[in-house]
């Protein structure tokens, strides 16, 4: 879509519509459509802030707005973590993967003491049933509460 804008006119601040974007008038002429659009003051200010941050001209921003649409009602919703990471730019998938890895590591670290106790209980039961030689020795068999607390401090960010 290409849009050519001669002039974007904003209505005075006293004329604020209840909707964020309102089509006042439209004229269809063969393969062209001319629109007279008014913006709500809050929506226009947010749009101007967005365009300044993205370093876009107003006409480019309006063309993008027309191409992708504007909501009937100005609704605000909380973004999911995937959407927040998606806004991050070219490395957004890496940011989201990092977040997922952090959550996995956090869950494992929180359950570490419970799982170690369960592992030791099962090894004692196996030793009773099959004998000591049937129980495999692992590096974490020698871990004490101090080692577990070191891992908790390393992988959990507590205040």
Backbone as CSV, one residue per row, in Angstrom:
resi,resn,N_x,N_y,N_z,CA_x,CA_y,CA_z,C_x,C_y,C_z
1,UNK,0.844,-1.168,0.000,0.000,0.000,0.000,0.891,1.233,0.000
2,UNK,0.599,2.132,-0.852,1.324,3.401,-0.834,0.307,4.507,-0.584
3,UNK,0.711,5.444,0.237,-0.194,6.541,0.567,0.545,7.848,0.365
4,UNK,-0.119,8.765,-0.280,0.454,10.089,-0.475,-0.407,11.076,0.295
5,UNK,0.234,11.830,1.164,-0.479,12.765,2.010,-0.006,14.173,1.712
6,UNK,-0.936,15.001,1.364,-0.573,16.396,1.149,-0.457,17.107,2.493
7,UNK,-1.448,16.869,3.349,-1.471,17.572,4.606,-2.349,16.789,5.579
8,UNK,-1.863,16.606,6.782,-2.664,15.951,7.805,-3.151,17.037,8.736
9,UNK,-4.453,17.170,8.826,-5.041,18.228,9.636,-5.614,17.615,10.895
10,UNK,-5.243,18.189,12.020,-5.768,17.724,13.292,-6.812,18.724,13.771
11,UNK,-7.949,18.208,14.224,-9.007,19.082,14.718,-8.569,19.703,16.040
12,UNK,-9.146,20.826,16.398,-8.794,21.467,17.672,-9.023,20.516,18.844
13,UNK,-8.253,20.721,19.929,-8.329,19.840,21.086,-9.704,19.843,21.736
14,UNK,-10.483,20.868,21.526,-11.810,20.918,22.127,-12.767,19.946,21.453
15,UNK,-12.472,19.528,20.213,-13.338,18.614,19.482,-12.795,17.198,19.621
16,UNK,-13.114,16.545,20.704,-12.616,15.200,20.969,-13.771,14.222,20.812
17,UNK,-13.569,13.233,19.962,-14.596,12.219,19.748,-14.511,11.183,20.869
18,UNK,-15.603,10.451,21.087,-15.598,9.432,22.124,-14.789,8.209,21.684
19,UNK,-14.709,7.976,20.385,-13.916,6.863,19.869,-12.500,7.360,19.564
20,UNK,-11.489,6.459,19.615,-10.125,6.887,19.308,-9.977,7.398,17.876
21,UNK,-10.639,6.732,16.919,-10.558,7.139,15.512,-11.968,7.120,14.932
22,UNK,-12.339,8.223,14.276,-13.668,8.334,13.684,-13.520,8.788,12.236
23,UNK,-14.237,8.123,11.334,-14.262,8.538,9.930,-15.416,9.519,9.779
24,UNK,-15.067,10.756,9.522,-16.069,11.817,9.397,-16.739,11.794,8.023
25,UNK,-15.927,11.572,6.968,-16.453,11.615,5.609,-15.556,10.765,4.727
26,UNK,-16.149,10.170,3.690,-15.344,9.408,2.725,-15.892,9.635,1.326
27,UNK,-14.962,9.678,0.367,-15.320,9.862,-1.036,-14.597,8.785,-1.825
28,UNK,-15.366,7.982,-2.577,-14.788,6.920,-3.393,-14.761,7.402,-4.835
29,UNK,-13.563,7.348,-5.448,-13.402,7.808,-6.818,-12.557,6.775,-7.557
30,UNK,-13.207,5.888,-8.307,-12.561,4.813,-9.059,-11.687,3.969,-8.133
31,UNK,-10.362,4.093,-8.245,-9.470,3.257,-7.447,-8.884,4.005,-6.249
32,UNK,-9.459,5.129,-5.872,-8.977,5.927,-4.744,-10.117,6.171,-3.759
33,UNK,-9.730,6.293,-2.503,-10.674,6.631,-1.448,-10.086,7.787,-0.655
34,UNK,-10.867,8.824,-0.481,-10.445,9.964,0.333,-11.216,9.920,1.644
35,UNK,-10.503,10.041,2.748,-11.120,9.960,4.065,-10.867,11.240,4.848
36,UNK,-11.879,11.649,5.575,-11.735,12.732,6.544,-11.827,12.055,7.908
37,UNK,-10.691,12.006,8.611,-10.583,11.236,9.851,-10.321,12.181,11.016
38,UNK,-10.978,11.909,12.144,-10.677,12.659,13.368,-10.197,11.670,14.426
39,UNK,-9.258,12.135,15.243,-8.662,11.306,16.281,-9.029,11.859,17.647
40,UNK,-9.278,10.971,18.597,-9.449,11.387,19.984,-8.134,11.937,20.512
41,UNK,-8.191,12.889,21.425,-6.991,13.576,21.890,-5.989,12.605,22.522
42,UNK,-6.455,11.728,23.420,-5.540,10.793,24.070,-4.897,9.865,23.050
43,UNK,-5.708,9.375,22.119,-5.189,8.472,21.094,-4.157,9.187,20.225
44,UNK,-4.450,10.426,19.840,-3.526,11.189,18.996,-2.207,11.437,19.717
45,UNK,-2.255,11.774,21.006,-1.023,12.014,21.769,-0.197,10.742,21.869
46,UNK,-0.858,9.613,22.118,-0.124,8.338,22.164,0.459,8.005,20.806
47,UNK,-0.294,8.288,19.750,0.204,8.045,18.394,1.418,8.922,18.096
48,UNK,1.352,10.197,18.469,2.496,11.097,18.254,3.724,10.625,19.025
49,UNK,3.535,10.198,20.277,4.659,9.682,21.070,5.273,8.453,20.407
50,UNK,4.403,7.549,19.931,4.872,6.342,19.267,5.673,6.687,18.008
51,UNK,5.149,7.619,17.204,5.830,7.998,15.966,7.176,8.658,16.249
52,UNK,7.250,9.455,17.307,8.533,10.076,17.668,9.547,9.020,18.077
53,UNK,9.105,8.030,18.868,10.013,6.963,19.306,10.517,6.144,18.125
54,UNK,9.635,5.892,17.168,9.998,5.091,15.994,10.611,5.934,14.885
55,UNK,10.690,7.243,15.098,11.253,8.183,14.136,10.553,8.083,12.781
56,UNK,9.229,8.116,12.827,8.407,8.070,11.620,7.730,9.417,11.415
57,UNK,7.535,9.756,10.159,6.765,10.949,9.824,5.289,10.674,10.133
58,UNK,4.538,11.722,10.369,3.121,11.571,10.683,2.372,10.885,9.548
59,UNK,2.687,11.255,8.313,1.981,10.641,7.179,2.275,9.147,7.086
60,UNK,3.523,8.750,7.384,3.854,7.314,7.376,3.077,6.584,8.469
61,UNK,2.992,7.223,9.630,2.274,6.611,10.745,0.793,6.457,10.462
62,UNK,0.212,7.472,9.857,-1.210,7.398,9.502,-1.429,6.301,8.462
63,UNK,-0.529,6.201,7.489,-0.652,5.138,6.480,-0.575,3.764,7.133
64,UNK,0.341,3.589,8.097,0.434,2.313,8.821,-0.836,2.051,9.621
65,UNK,-1.347,3.094,10.234,-2.575,2.961,11.003,-3.729,2.522,10.116
66,UNK,-3.838,3.110,8.929,-4.903,2.722,8.000,-4.697,1.308,7.471
67,UNK,-3.444,0.940,7.250,-3.161,-0.394,6.722,-3.453,-1.478,7.756
68,UNK,-3.079,-1.240,9.018,-3.213,-2.279,10.043,-4.450,-2.112,10.909
69,UNK,-5.065,-0.961,10.887,-6.323,-0.772,11.606,-6.160,-0.124,12.957
70,UNK,-7.246,0.436,13.431,-7.332,1.028,14.760,-8.547,0.427,15.450
71,UNK,-8.494,0.288,16.758,-9.622,-0.334,17.452,-10.834,0.591,17.523
72,UNK,-12.014,-0.010,17.563,-13.242,0.755,17.746,-13.251,1.388,19.130
73,UNK,-12.832,0.606,20.114,-12.778,1.070,21.489,-11.325,1.023,21.924
74,UNK,-10.864,2.024,22.621,-9.474,2.084,23.058,-9.299,1.166,24.262
75,UNK,-8.945,-0.092,24.005,-8.803,-1.073,25.085,-7.335,-1.265,25.413
76,UNK,-7.061,-1.374,26.683,-5.702,-1.627,27.149,-5.679,-3.027,27.723
77,UNK,-4.691,-3.812,27.345,-4.573,-5.158,27.899,-3.115,-5.418,28.234
78,UNK,-2.905,-6.340,29.146,-1.549,-6.694,29.527,-0.979,-7.658,28.494
79,UNK,0.266,-7.438,28.133,0.914,-8.295,27.151,1.405,-9.566,27.806
80,UNK,1.387,-10.663,27.032,1.976,-11.900,27.526,3.489,-11.770,27.464
81,UNK,4.191,-12.683,28.106,5.652,-12.617,28.099,6.182,-12.782,26.675
82,UNK,5.539,-13.628,25.867,5.984,-13.801,24.486,5.839,-12.504,23.698
83,UNK,4.735,-11.760,23.919,4.536,-10.484,23.227,5.537,-9.437,23.693
84,UNK,5.822,-9.411,25.002,6.810,-8.466,25.521,8.172,-8.734,24.916
85,UNK,8.548,-10.003,24.845,9.846,-10.346,24.262,9.839,-10.098,22.760
86,UNK,8.678,-10.236,22.113,8.585,-9.981,20.678,8.811,-8.528,20.320
87,UNK,8.537,-7.631,21.242,8.746,-6.212,21.004,10.233,-5.873,21.060
88,UNK,11.029,-6.750,21.649,12.435,-6.457,21.937,13.306,-6.267,20.690
89,UNK,12.862,-6.667,19.535,13.646,-6.408,18.326,14.187,-7.666,17.682
90,UNK,15.343,-7.540,16.984,15.848,-8.656,16.185,16.245,-9.872,17.011
91,UNK,16.555,-9.697,18.283,16.960,-10.828,19.115,15.846,-11.274,20.048
92,UNK,14.602,-10.972,19.696,13.490,-11.246,20.590,13.315,-12.734,20.871
93,UNK,13.552,-13.587,19.898,13.411,-15.021,20.153,14.453,-15.493,21.160
94,UNK,15.636,-14.891,21.115,16.658,-15.244,22.097,16.270,-14.769,23.490
95,UNK,15.658,-13.582,23.568,15.204,-13.072,24.857,14.157,-14.012,25.448
96,UNK,13.218,-14.461,24.606,12.165,-15.331,25.102,12.736,-16.690,25.501
97,UNK,13.670,-17.228,24.735,14.299,-18.502,25.070,15.055,-18.388,26.393
98,UNK,15.744,-17.265,26.577,16.452,-17.018,27.830,15.474,-16.999,28.999
99,UNK,14.333,-16.360,28.811,13.318,-16.314,29.858,12.804,-17.720,30.176
100,UNK,12.541,-18.533,29.146,12.076,-19.901,29.367,13.115,-20.722,30.126
101,UNK,14.386,-20.582,29.745,15.465,-21.300,30.438,15.554,-20.855,31.891
102,UNK,15.409,-19.564,32.132,15.429,-19.054,33.502,14.299,-19.669,34.319
103,UNK,13.110,-19.750,33.746,11.965,-20.320,34.469,12.198,-21.799,34.773
104,UNK,12.766,-22.546,33.813,13.062,-23.961,34.044,14.093,-24.129,35.150
105,UNK,15.164,-23.345,35.094,16.218,-23.419,36.108,15.663,-23.042,37.482
106,UNK,14.829,-22.049,37.513,14.219,-21.613,38.773,13.372,-22.727,39.371
107,UNK,12.552,-23.381,38.548,11.689,-24.462,39.040,12.520,-25.632,39.566
108,UNK,13.590,-25.991,38.842,14.453,-27.087,39.301,15.145,-26.733,40.614
109,UNK,15.596,-25.505,40.733,16.311,-25.085,41.933,15.386,-25.057,43.141
110,UNK,14.171,-24.595,42.951,13.212,-24.559,44.053,12.898,-25.968,44.533
111,UNK,12.761,-26.913,43.622,12.443,-28.295,43.994,13.652,-29.147,44.345
112,UNK,14.837,-28.546,44.338,16.069,-29.311,44.534,16.097,-30.068,45.856
113,UNK,15.817,-29.416,46.964,15.904,-30.099,48.256,14.867,-31.209,48.373
114,UNK,13.659,-30.973,47.857,12.609,-31.999,47.902,13.002,-33.203,47.065
115,UNK,13.523,-32.960,45.868,13.899,-34.063,44.983,15.098,-34.836,45.521
116,UNK,16.045,-34.138,46.141,17.197,-34.835,46.731,16.761,-35.726,47.893
117,UNK,15.862,-35.233,48.740,15.349,-36.054,49.845,14.621,-37.280,49.320
118,UNK,13.815,-37.076,48.284,13.088,-38.203,47.676,14.067,-39.202,47.050
119,UNK,15.104,-38.694,46.389,16.118,-39.550,45.772,16.840,-40.383,46.839
120,UNK,17.210,-39.758,47.957,17.895,-40.478,49.051,16.981,-41.534,49.671
121,UNK,15.704,-41.214,49.841,14.753,-42.185,50.393,14.618,-43.392,49.470
122,UNK,14.524,-43.138,48.158,14.411,-44.244,47.202,15.691,-45.095,47.168
123,UNK,16.842,-44.448,47.293,18.105,-45.203,47.312,18.207,-46.074,48.564
124,UNK,17.728,-45.575,49.715,17.725,-46.401,50.930,16.807,-47.605,50.760
125,UNK,15.641,-47.363,50.157,14.689,-48.467,49.940,15.282,-49.504,48.974
126,UNK,15.963,-49.010,47.910,16.607,-49.923,46.957,17.707,-50.721,47.636
127,UNK,18.462,-50.087,48.526,19.527,-50.784,49.250,18.934,-51.859,50.155
128,UNK,17.774,-51.607,50.768,17.125,-52.615,51.612,16.653,-53.802,50.791
129,UNK,16.113,-53.537,49.600,15.549,-54.595,48.765,16.608,-55.372,47.989
130,UNK,17.557,-54.674,47.363,18.500,-55.325,46.450,19.934,-55.369,46.976
131,UNK,20.218,-54.616,48.001,21.571,-54.576,48.533,22.273,-53.278,48.137
132,UNK,23.360,-52.992,48.856,24.085,-51.738,48.659,24.719,-51.659,47.278
133,UNK,25.150,-52.798,46.724,25.805,-52.777,45.406,24.859,-52.409,44.264
134,UNK,23.547,-52.520,44.463,22.567,-52.178,43.426,22.297,-50.673,43.358
135,UNK,22.775,-49.923,44.354,22.498,-48.484,44.413,23.625,-47.729,43.704
136,UNK,23.306,-47.020,42.626,24.343,-46.242,41.929,24.737,-45.008,42.757
137,UNK,26.012,-44.646,42.676,26.503,-43.460,43.377,26.534,-42.281,42.402
138,UNK,26.004,-41.150,42.858,25.951,-39.948,42.038,26.675,-38.813,42.747
139,UNK,27.012,-37.777,41.986,27.746,-36.634,42.541,26.926,-35.924,43.614
140,UNK,25.617,-35.887,43.459,24.775,-35.150,44.398,24.459,-35.927,45.675
141,UNK,24.944,-37.158,45.797,24.735,-37.908,47.034,25.441,-37.262,48.221
142,UNK,26.513,-36.559,47.962,27.282,-35.938,49.041,26.841,-34.491,49.331
143,UNK,25.862,-33.995,48.633,25.418,-32.618,48.853,24.729,-32.497,50.210
144,UNK,25.043,-31.422,50.924,24.390,-31.128,52.188,23.534,-29.868,52.019
145,UNK,22.953,-29.398,53.112,22.094,-28.214,53.044,22.861,-26.977,52.599
146,UNK,24.141,-26.894,52.940,24.961,-25.753,52.544,25.091,-25.683,51.016
147,UNK,25.325,-26.823,50.376,25.443,-26.872,48.908,24.116,-26.487,48.252
148,UNK,23.029,-26.975,48.804,21.700,-26.645,48.256,21.442,-25.145,48.379
149,UNK,21.803,-24.556,49.512,21.618,-23.106,49.702,22.494,-22.312,48.738
150,UNK,23.686,-22.803,48.427,24.544,-22.131,47.445,23.869,-22.103,46.075
151,UNK,23.262,-23.213,45.674,22.547,-23.245,44.393,21.323,-22.325,44.420
152,UNK,20.616,-22.313,45.540,19.465,-21.417,45.647,19.895,-19.957,45.512
153,UNK,20.983,-19.589,46.171,21.475,-18.207,46.078,21.993,-17.888,44.675
154,UNK,22.525,-18.878,43.994,23.090,-18.655,42.656,22.001,-18.498,41.599
155,UNK,20.953,-19.297,41.663,19.956,-19.324,40.595,18.637,-18.637,40.919
156,UNK,18.421,-18.235,42.152,17.206,-17.510,42.507,17.601,-16.104,42.901
157,UNK,16.920,-15.142,42.339,17.213,-13.760,42.647,16.225,-13.295,43.688
158,UNK,16.663,-13.366,44.953,15.790,-12.987,46.052,16.238,-11.653,46.622
159,UNK,15.264,-10.929,47.138,15.565,-9.649,47.772,15.632,-9.821,49.254
